[in-house]
């Protein structure tokens, strides 16, 4: 505080001098000294804050946006895709493909970019079988599969139902459907346009949380999802709800299973649909492997 008081006394002296007509140079000196006073006061406040209790105030981001969900990056002012590429370890082309970006790769402050799966999953194009913890190739890549007969199809259906129940149990999350409606589009591993399922709804239909958890994102900053809610259920699982007309849950809210979090809206094709994803460790999985059979 000595510095601030010292400067303040000099300012008063200079102000008196300026008042008796010492000219423009004196006035400029007063302005300059006043500027130093402001800087000194800011420094004093900053030092006092740092020495207070040793507890820093929580920081969301440099631009005041909320924190990004796991597997995503919040774009800040001055960011470039090249810079984000260096920080995340993914190539520019990979990030561009994941986020549907084309040259010249313009990104906007506040938007969310998908920056890929967790470190353990980097570079693995195969999907993770739900609940198994081991990698499996997409079925389309298997050249040794035999055509299904009626009996093998029945066995396959039974096996899938058993696997779905097993996946849901192993997730540690009790899942339920977020809205009633037919599945208009199914999940397809490796297809960026089909990273979840799309469920037919009606205008303003109530969208419920598929399981209890915390809302980690509520907004419209992620390209291709419209008004979006993301819920974290545990350290491994997120659920994603896109194409909403109105968001009713806020970031930071704790929600119960079935609690209304949004009202249904229109997809880009004009239909009333809910885009729904389940993500395990940042990577998409087939929601039908976790939701109860109906």
C-alpha positions as a Python dict, from the first residue, in 0.01 Angstrom:
ca = {
    (1, 'X'): (0, 0, 0),
    (2, 'X'): (301, 232, 43),
    (3, 'X'): (347, 249, -332),
    (4, 'X'): (-14, 351, -392),
    (5, 'X'): (-10, 613, -114),
    (6, 'X'): (318, 755, -234),
    (7, 'X'): (194, 798, -588),
    (8, 'X'): (-133, 942, -459),
    (9, 'X'): (54, 1220, -267),
    (10, 'X'): (256, 1306, -578),
    (11, 'X'): (-63, 1317, -784),
    (12, 'X'): (-223, 1569, -547),
    (13, 'X'): (89, 1789, -565),
    (14, 'X'): (92, 1770, -944),
    (15, 'X'): (-277, 1849, -961),
    (16, 'X'): (-230, 2161, -752),
    (17, 'X'): (61, 2263, -974),
    (18, 'X'): (-147, 2211, -1286),
    (19, 'X'): (-424, 2422, -1139),
    (20, 'X'): (-208, 2733, -1120),
    (21, 'X'): (-128, 2723, -1489),
    (22, 'X'): (187, 2524, -1547),
    (23, 'X'): (64, 2430, -1890),
    (24, 'X'): (-11, 2120, -2095),
    (25, 'X'): (299, 1932, -1984),
    (26, 'X'): (181, 1944, -1622),
    (27, 'X'): (-164, 1814, -1721),
    (28, 'X'): (-3, 1528, -1914),
    (29, 'X'): (210, 1450, -1611),
    (30, 'X'): (-100, 1432, -1394),
    (31, 'X'): (-266, 1191, -1637),
    (32, 'X'): (46, 977, -1649),
    (33, 'X'): (75, 968, -1271),
    (34, 'X'): (-296, 883, -1240),
    (35, 'X'): (-241, 590, -1472),
    (36, 'X'): (42, 467, -1251),
    (37, 'X'): (-189, 495, -950),
    (38, 'X'): (-443, 265, -1115),
    (39, 'X'): (-176, 10, -1201),
    (40, 'X'): (-38, 21, -846),
    (41, 'X'): (-382, -37, -696),
    (42, 'X'): (-444, -333, -926),
    (43, 'X'): (-107, -485, -830),
    (44, 'X'): (-182, -438, -459),
    (45, 'X'): (-521, -608, -498),
    (46, 'X'): (-369, -892, -698),
    (47, 'X'): (-93, -954, -439),
    (48, 'X'): (-347, -942, -157),
    (49, 'X'): (-566, -1193, -337),
    (50, 'X'): (-278, -1433, -392),
    (51, 'X'): (-172, -1422, -28),
    (52, 'X'): (-527, -1457, 106),
    (53, 'X'): (-611, -1815, 191),
    (54, 'X'): (-413, -2006, -65),
    (55, 'X'): (-739, -2098, -245),
    (56, 'X'): (-775, -1982, -604),
    (57, 'X'): (-1112, -1896, -750),
    (58, 'X'): (-1238, -2158, -995),
    (59, 'X'): (-1160, -2078, -1358),
    (60, 'X'): (-1390, -2192, -1638),
    (61, 'X'): (-1197, -2059, -1935),
    (62, 'X'): (-1024, -1747, -2055),
    (63, 'X'): (-1337, -1632, -2239),
    (64, 'X'): (-1595, -1714, -1970),
    (65, 'X'): (-1738, -2026, -2136),
    (66, 'X'): (-1814, -2338, -1937),
    (67, 'X'): (-1573, -2632, -1923),
    (68, 'X'): (-1570, -2871, -2218),
    (69, 'X'): (-1703, -3225, -2168),
    (70, 'X'): (-1458, -3513, -2173),
    (71, 'X'): (-1335, -3583, -2525),
    (72, 'X'): (-1403, -3225, -2644),
    (73, 'X'): (-1212, -2896, -2653),
    (74, 'X'): (-1360, -2550, -2605),
    (75, 'X'): (-1228, -2311, -2872),
    (76, 'X'): (-1083, -1989, -2728),
    (77, 'X'): (-1010, -1659, -2899),
    (78, 'X'): (-694, -1685, -3106),
    (79, 'X'): (-705, -2064, -3134),
    (80, 'X'): (-630, -2234, -3466),
    (81, 'X'): (-688, -2592, -3570),
    (82, 'X'): (-311, -2629, -3614),
    (83, 'X'): (-249, -2513, -3257),
    (84, 'X'): (-517, -2746, -3119),
    (85, 'X'): (-364, -3027, -3325),
    (86, 'X'): (-27, -2975, -3156),
    (87, 'X'): (-181, -2971, -2809),
    (88, 'X'): (-396, -3281, -2856),
    (89, 'X'): (-152, -3489, -3059),
    (90, 'X'): (-401, -3543, -3343),
    (91, 'X'): (-336, -3430, -3698),
    (92, 'X'): (-523, -3137, -3849),
    (93, 'X'): (-687, -3369, -4101),
    (94, 'X'): (-808, -3602, -3823),
    (95, 'X'): (-958, -3316, -3622),
    (96, 'X'): (-1117, -3174, -3937),
    (97, 'X'): (-1273, -3512, -4020),
    (98, 'X'): (-1408, -3560, -3667),
    (99, 'X'): (-1567, -3214, -3671),
    (100, 'X'): (-1681, -3198, -4033),
    (101, 'X'): (-1452, -2906, -4114),
    (102, 'X'): (-1317, -2817, -4457),
    (103, 'X'): (-1042, -2581, -4572),
    (104, 'X'): (-959, -2317, -4456),
    (105, 'X'): (-1063, -2483, -4125),
    (106, 'X'): (-1227, -2182, -3962),
    (107, 'X'): (-1318, -2231, -3596),
    (108, 'X'): (-1505, -1993, -3368),
    (109, 'X'): (-1449, -1898, -3004),
    (110, 'X'): (-1693, -2075, -2774),
    (111, 'X'): (-1762, -2372, -3000),
    (112, 'X'): (-1678, -2729, -2902),
    (113, 'X'): (-1448, -2952, -3105),
    (114, 'X'): (-1430, -3324, -3071),
    (115, 'X'): (-1067, -3405, -2996),
    (116, 'X'): (-1095, -3781, -2997),
    (117, 'X'): (-1104, -4077, -2761),
    (118, 'X'): (-899, -4115, -2449),
    (119, 'X'): (-523, -4169, -2467),
    (120, 'X'): (-566, -4546, -2423),
    (121, 'X'): (-787, -4564, -2731),
    (122, 'X'): (-585, -4341, -2968),
    (123, 'X'): (-502, -4491, -3300),
    (124, 'X'): (-741, -4784, -3264),
    (125, 'X'): (-992, -4781, -3549),
    (126, 'X'): (-1173, -5083, -3409),
    (127, 'X'): (-1471, -5025, -3181),
    (128, 'X'): (-1489, -5143, -2820),
    (129, 'X'): (-1742, -5417, -2762),
    (130, 'X'): (-1986, -5294, -2499),
    (131, 'X'): (-1891, -5422, -2156),
    (132, 'X'): (-1609, -5645, -2284),
    (133, 'X'): (-1311, -5407, -2268),
    (134, 'X'): (-1160, -5555, -2586),
    (135, 'X'): (-1147, -5426, -2941),
    (136, 'X'): (-1363, -5576, -3215),
    (137, 'X'): (-1368, -5507, -3586),
    (138, 'X'): (-1687, -5365, -3734),
    (139, 'X'): (-1899, -5642, -3880),
    (140, 'X'): (-1870, -5496, -4231),
    (141, 'X'): (-1495, -5564, -4227),
    (142, 'X'): (-1531, -5937, -4165),
    (143, 'X'): (-1482, -6123, -4490),
    (144, 'X'): (-1522, -6471, -4340),
    (145, 'X'): (-1881, -6433, -4222),
    (146, 'X'): (-2129, -6685, -4358),
    (147, 'X'): (-2480, -6590, -4474),
    (148, 'X'): (-2738, -6627, -4198),
    (149, 'X'): (-3005, -6892, -4219),
    (150, 'X'): (-3337, -6859, -4037),
    (151, 'X'): (-3206, -7055, -3739),
    (152, 'X'): (-2877, -6864, -3717),
    (153, 'X'): (-3066, -6536, -3741),
    (154, 'X'): (-3280, -6638, -3446),
    (155, 'X'): (-2971, -6738, -3248),
    (156, 'X'): (-2803, -6407, -3342),
    (157, 'X'): (-3105, -6209, -3220),
    (158, 'X'): (-3103, -6396, -2890),
    (159, 'X'): (-2728, -6342, -2853),
    (160, 'X'): (-2764, -5968, -2918),
    (161, 'X'): (-3038, -5937, -2657),
    (162, 'X'): (-2817, -6118, -2402),
    (163, 'X'): (-2519, -5897, -2494),
    (164, 'X'): (-2731, -5583, -2456),
    (165, 'X'): (-2835, -5682, -2106),
    (166, 'X'): (-2476, -5765, -2018),
    (167, 'X'): (-2351, -5431, -2152),
    (168, 'X'): (-2609, -5237, -1955),
    (169, 'X'): (-2520, -5418, -1632),
    (170, 'X'): (-2145, -5375, -1680),
    (171, 'X'): (-2180, -5000, -1739),
    (172, 'X'): (-2279, -4942, -1379),
    (173, 'X'): (-2563, -4722, -1508),
    (174, 'X'): (-2935, -4801, -1508),
    (175, 'X'): (-3051, -4683, -1850),
    (176, 'X'): (-3396, -4595, -1977),
    (177, 'X'): (-3532, -4457, -2302),
    (178, 'X'): (-3515, -4075, -2317),
    (179, 'X'): (-3838, -4049, -2518),
    (180, 'X'): (-4101, -4282, -2662),
    (181, 'X'): (-4081, -4324, -3036),
    (182, 'X'): (-3960, -4543, -3319),
    (183, 'X'): (-3589, -4558, -3400),
    (184, 'X'): (-3567, -4379, -3736),
    (185, 'X'): (-3191, -4425, -3774),
    (186, 'X'): (-2967, -4681, -3609),
    (187, 'X'): (-2608, -4656, -3491),
    (188, 'X'): (-2328, -4761, -3725),
    (189, 'X'): (-1970, -4795, -3597),
    (190, 'X'): (-1720, -4587, -3793),
    (191, 'X'): (-1986, -4378, -3968),
    (192, 'X'): (-1958, -4016, -3849),
    (193, 'X'): (-2314, -3944, -3959),
    (194, 'X'): (-2450, -4230, -3747),
    (195, 'X'): (-2274, -4199, -3412),
    (196, 'X'): (-2599, -4246, -3225),
    (197, 'X'): (-2963, -4330, -3285),
    (198, 'X'): (-3241, -4097, -3398),
    (199, 'X'): (-3576, -4141, -3231),
    (200, 'X'): (-3900, -4009, -3383),
    (201, 'X'): (-4073, -3751, -3161),
    (202, 'X'): (-4341, -3485, -3186),
    (203, 'X'): (-4309, -3106, -3154),
    (204, 'X'): (-4227, -3016, -2794),
    (205, 'X'): (-4219, -3377, -2672),
    (206, 'X'): (-4053, -3407, -2331),
    (207, 'X'): (-3698, -3545, -2341),
    (208, 'X'): (-3594, -3723, -2022),
    (209, 'X'): (-3251, -3807, -1885),
    (210, 'X'): (-3162, -4166, -1979),
    (211, 'X'): (-3003, -4212, -1635),
    (212, 'X'): (-2916, -4004, -1332),
    (213, 'X'): (-2610, -3781, -1353),
    (214, 'X'): (-2473, -3429, -1387),
    (215, 'X'): (-2531, -3194, -1681),
    (216, 'X'): (-2185, -3108, -1814),
    (217, 'X'): (-2304, -2916, -2119),
    (218, 'X'): (-2622, -2734, -2220),
    (219, 'X'): (-2603, -2511, -2526),
    (220, 'X'): (-2567, -2492, -2901),
    (221, 'X'): (-2190, -2461, -2951),
    (222, 'X'): (-2126, -2805, -3097),
    (223, 'X'): (-2172, -2812, -3474),
    (224, 'X'): (-2431, -3053, -3611),
    (225, 'X'): (-2623, -3113, -3286),
    (226, 'X'): (-2845, -2805, -3258),
    (227, 'X'): (-2951, -2735, -2900),
    (228, 'X'): (-2761, -2998, -2707),
    (229, 'X'): (-2750, -3150, -2357),
    (230, 'X'): (-2468, -3377, -2238),
    (231, 'X'): (-2500, -3569, -1910),
    (232, 'X'): (-2212, -3737, -1726),
    (233, 'X'): (-2326, -4053, -1547),
    (234, 'X'): (-1998, -4178, -1404),
    (235, 'X'): (-1627, -4166, -1485),
    (236, 'X'): (-1681, -4361, -1807),
    (237, 'X'): (-2026, -4287, -1949),
    (238, 'X'): (-2191, -3981, -2104),
    (239, 'X'): (-2524, -3948, -2280),
    (240, 'X'): (-2589, -3693, -2555),
    (241, 'X'): (-2924, -3537, -2656),
    (242, 'X'): (-2938, -3329, -2974),
    (243, 'X'): (-3188, -3143, -3198),
    (244, 'X'): (-3384, -2996, -2905),
    (245, 'X'): (-3623, -2706, -2941),
    (246, 'X'): (-3572, -2584, -2586),
    (247, 'X'): (-3318, -2672, -2319),
    (248, 'X'): (-3461, -2709, -1969),
    (249, 'X'): (-3153, -2838, -1784),
    (250, 'X'): (-2858, -2609, -1714),
    (251, 'X'): (-2490, -2691, -1695),
    (252, 'X'): (-2411, -2809, -1342),
    (253, 'X'): (-2761, -2945, -1271),
    (254, 'X'): (-2793, -3285, -1105),
    (255, 'X'): (-3072, -3479, -1276),
    (256, 'X'): (-3268, -3793, -1197),
    (257, 'X'): (-3338, -4071, -1445),
    (258, 'X'): (-3641, -3964, -1647),
    (259, 'X'): (-3623, -3599, -1538),
    (260, 'X'): (-3723, -3368, -1825),
    (261, 'X'): (-3414, -3194, -1959),
    (262, 'X'): (-3538, -3058, -2295),
    (263, 'X'): (-3822, -3031, -2543),
    (264, 'X'): (-3791, -3207, -2877),
    (265, 'X'): (-3717, -3009, -3189),
    (266, 'X'): (-3646, -3058, -3558),
    (267, 'X'): (-3349, -3229, -3717),
    (268, 'X'): (-3181, -3066, -4020),
    (269, 'X'): (-3408, -3273, -4248),
    (270, 'X'): (-3717, -3107, -4097),
    (271, 'X'): (-3836, -3414, -3906),
    (272, 'X'): (-3897, -3407, -3531),
    (273, 'X'): (-3622, -3634, -3400),
    (274, 'X'): (-3406, -3679, -3094),
    (275, 'X'): (-3042, -3752, -3170),
    (276, 'X'): (-2924, -3972, -2882),
    (277, 'X'): (-2575, -4104, -2813),
    (278, 'X'): (-2408, -4302, -2538),
    (279, 'X'): (-2032, -4249, -2508),
    (280, 'X'): (-1795, -4472, -2319),
    (281, 'X'): (-1459, -4309, -2237),
    (282, 'X'): (-1532, -4050, -2507),
    (283, 'X'): (-1602, -4303, -2784),
    (284, 'X'): (-1951, -4369, -2918),
    (285, 'X'): (-2117, -4705, -2857),
    (286, 'X'): (-2447, -4845, -2983),
    (287, 'X'): (-2720, -4712, -2750),
    (288, 'X'): (-2938, -5013, -2830),
    (289, 'X'): (-2678, -5227, -2652),
    (290, 'X'): (-2753, -5039, -2329),
    (291, 'X'): (-3117, -4927, -2344),
    (292, 'X'): (-3378, -5180, -2222),
    (293, 'X'): (-3535, -5389, -2494),
    (294, 'X'): (-3888, -5288, -2590),
}
